[in-house]
Amino acid sequence: VLQSNSVNDLLIQSNDAFTLYQNEPNPFDNQTVIKFDVNEPSDFMLEVYDPKGELIYAHDAYFLAGNQSITITKEILPSIGMYFYKLKTKDYFITNRMILVR
């Protein structure tokens, strides 16, 4: 079951596998960090999509339980605007949005 709440204007979403936090900073102009807590070691995939739903970036890795993060830089994204990032495992996923400004 997906739960969502807002703490200090940061969106926090969780499921049985992980908790995903709003990227910081957001909006961003150089780089942003996507933080998440892993409940049990697992393979994860982070995907970034443009508003049309086209895949812009994908990063897969095995993460141990605990606090984790992935940094996204402006060079990965083709232009300013809103993007969606999806963190997923074999059984779960959470999608959130981020904004690149220049």
N, C-alpha and C positions, 0 to 999 in steps of 0.2 A: 504494500500500500504506500503510495506516494504521499508524503506530508510536506507541507510548505508553510513557512512563516517568514516574517520580516523582522530583523533585529538591526537597529541602527541603519536603516535603509539598505541593508544587505539581504538579498534573497538567499535563503538556505533551504535546500531540498534534500530529502533522504529517502532511501529504500532499504531493503535488507542487506545490500552489498556495500553501499557507500553513502556518504553525505557530500553533496556538492555545494560549494559556496559561490556567491557572486564574484566574478573576476574583479580584481583591484589593481589599479584604479579603473573606474568605469564612469564616464568615458575616458579613453586614454589616447595619447598622441605618439608615444614611442614604444612602450611595451606594457603588457598587463600580465598578471599572474592569476592562474586558475588554480584554486586550492580545493582539495577534497580529502576526506578521511576514509580510509579503506578499512572495512570490518574484518575481512579475511584476505590473505594473499590471493591474487587473481590476475589474469590478463585483462588489461583495460585498453580501450581505444578512445582517443579524443578526436573528434571531427569538427571542422569549422565549415559552415555553409554561408553562402551569400543569401540575400533575401529571396532570390529566385529558386533557392533550394539546390544550387550547384555546389558540389564539394570543392572547397578551396584548399584544405589542409587536413592531413590525417597523421596521427602519431599513435603508435601502439607500443605497449611496454608491459612488462610484468611488474606489479607493485606489491610490496610487502604491506602488512597491516600497519596502520598508523597514519600520520599526517603526510600528505603528498602535495606536490604542486608541479604545474607545467607553465612555462613562460611563453607567451605569444608576442612576437615583435611585429612592428608595422610592415616590415619587409615581406612577411608571409601573406599579407592582405593586399589585394590589388588597388583599393581606393578607400576613401573615407566613407563612413556610413555604418549601418547596423549589420551585424553578423550574428549567427546563431552557433553556439557550440554545444556539442552532444558528447557526454561522457557515457560510455557503455561497457558492459560486461556481456558475457554470453546470455545472461538472463534478464538484465536490467539496463535501463538507460534513463538519463535525465537530460533535458535540453534547456538551455538558458540563452540569454542574448547579451551582446556586448557592442559598444559603439566606439569606432575609431574616428578621431578628429585630428585635424592638422592645423 
